[in-house]
Amino acid sequence: MFTYLSTHPRRALGGLATILASVGLAVGSGATFTSHSANLDNTFTSGSLVHTNSKDGIAIVTGANLKPGDVSTGTVKIKNTGTLKGTFTLSETNASNGFGAGNLKLKIEDVTTATPATVYSGDLGGVGAAGIAITGDWAVGEERTYQFTVTLDENTPNADQGKSATADYEWDEVQAAA
């Protein structure tokens, strides 16, 4: 190889220059492909569990000077106004009923649709400590109407004259399962 260099120095240097130029173009040309993407503004917020009660803080139904066979009714609208689905429980608290068993009856119905659905039927003050689980998940914005009907039984005896009963009703909403 050295002999070729010494006998043909221009050819050898020309070949070497060609090789160096090719390497320089390949390395320094910047002819590479690129790609870029970004995922910006990954933000998170919590939802809210809120509902409205059309009679919040006031009685749904009352009755005074009832005589056997009298009926009192009242309605309340409950609406899921939060941003999450919820389930509801209706509790009866601070209940007292001086009437004989079966004489002061309470019926609670979901009257949202044309076919009412009974939620509770029994004595006023007889709702269990766990309350009444209202069926179904409530979608955001869903509203339901409940009718409370209190009846003094037509066979109420004289012993129940001048008696009284009272109860508070509380609506609790919890987040629905996924």
FIKERO-985251 format. One record per residue (C-alpha): residue in three letters; x, y, z. Coordinates in pm, whole numbers, plus 50000, padded with zeros to 5 digits. Each point is the difference from the previous one (the first is absolute). Layout:
<nodes>
ALAXYZ/...
</nodes>
This chain:
<nodes>
MET500005000050000/PHE502885023350079/THR501424993549659/TYR496785011449835/LEU500085031450212/SER503545007949910/THR499514993149630/HIS496565015749957/PRO499705026150275/ARG497315020849824/ARG497774970449933/ALA500374987650356/LEU499225034250148/GLY497085004549759/GLY498514966750108/LEU500525008550366/ALA498415034449949/THR496974983749835/ILE499534976050294/LEU500335028150256/ALA497515021749811/SER497464971649990/VAL500334994150374/GLY499645037150067/LEU496805002349794/ALA498474969950170/VAL500805012250349/GLY499485037349960/SER497065001349758/GLY497304998750274/ALA497854978249776/THR498214982050288/PHE496254995550051/THR498355013950315/SER496574999650158/HIS498545018850296/SER496734998850197/ALA498835014250333/ASN497234993350252/LEU499325033450165/ASP497815011550286/ASN499254966750173/THR497575014150258/PHE497854982650262/THR497045011850207/SER497754982350246/GLY496284996649940/SER497295012550232/LEU497174982450177/VAL497205025250056/HIS496224998449999/THR497115024050044/ASN496864994950206/SER496975020949901/LYS498905001250366/ASP503385001750169/GLY499515009850364/ILE496194998849993/ALA497324973350042/ILE498934978849706/VAL496594992150146/THR498045010450310/GLY496524994450136/ALA498075016150284/ASN496704990550162/LEU499924967049812/LYS496964978150038/PRO499814962949909/GLY500314995849624/ASP501775033549937/VAL502895000549754/SER502805025849967/THR502415000649707/GLY503085019349902/THR502714997049736/VAL503715006949986/LYS502385001249704/ILE503544987050040/LYS502555007249725/ASN503594988549950/THR501705033249917/GLY503604988050038/THR502374987449734/LEU499974963450112/LYS497394972349999/GLY498574993750345/THR497814976650201/PHE497575012150265/THR498784988850340/LEU496965015250172/SER500124999650380/GLU497305007650254/THR501445016950308/ASN498655015650320/ALA496884978949956/SER497354996150267/ASN496534985849953/GLY497475001050282/PHE497344982249794/GLY499244963150035/ALA501784976249762/GLY498575002149647/ASN497855030750071/LEU502245027149847/LYS501264986649670/LEU502705014149774/LYS500404991749634/ILE502925013649797/GLU499844996549622/ASP502295009649714/VAL497485018049774/THR502555011249740/THR498454977849733/ALA496374992349912/THR500254967950202/PRO500845008750362/ALA502394976850185/THR499514994650373/VAL503175007250197/TYR498514994650349/SER496664990350147/GLY499524996350376/ASP499655019350322/LEU501315035550020/GLY503204996050202/GLY500464964249881/VAL502835004949749/GLY502974979150113/ALA503205015550132/ALA501834991949672/GLY497485021049810/ILE498504992249662/ALA502384993049713/ILE498575017949697/THR500464976849704/GLY502315007749711/ASP502885023149925/TRP499005036149938/ALA501625015449696/VAL501365035450010/GLY496985023249970/GLU497454972850082/GLU497015011650204/ARG497354979050173/THR496765009650171/TYR498824982650317/GLN496515001550146/PHE499524995150375/THR496474989550103/VAL499014998450366/THR496684983650085/LEU498214998050335/ASP498394965849971/GLU496195001049981/ASN499834974950287/THR502155020650238/PRO498524996150351/ASN498995027850239/ALA503164992750200/ASP502035017449724/GLN498165033450034/GLY502395029050065/LYS503104979149914/SER502865012849787/ALA502874987549788/THR503035016049841/ALA502954990149782/ASP502845015949806/TYR501084986849660/GLU503595001749883/TRP501394992449654/ASP503574987649977/GLU501874995549672/VAL503144979349951/GLN502114995649691/ALA498714972049777/ALA502314971149918/ALA501785003549668/
</nodes>
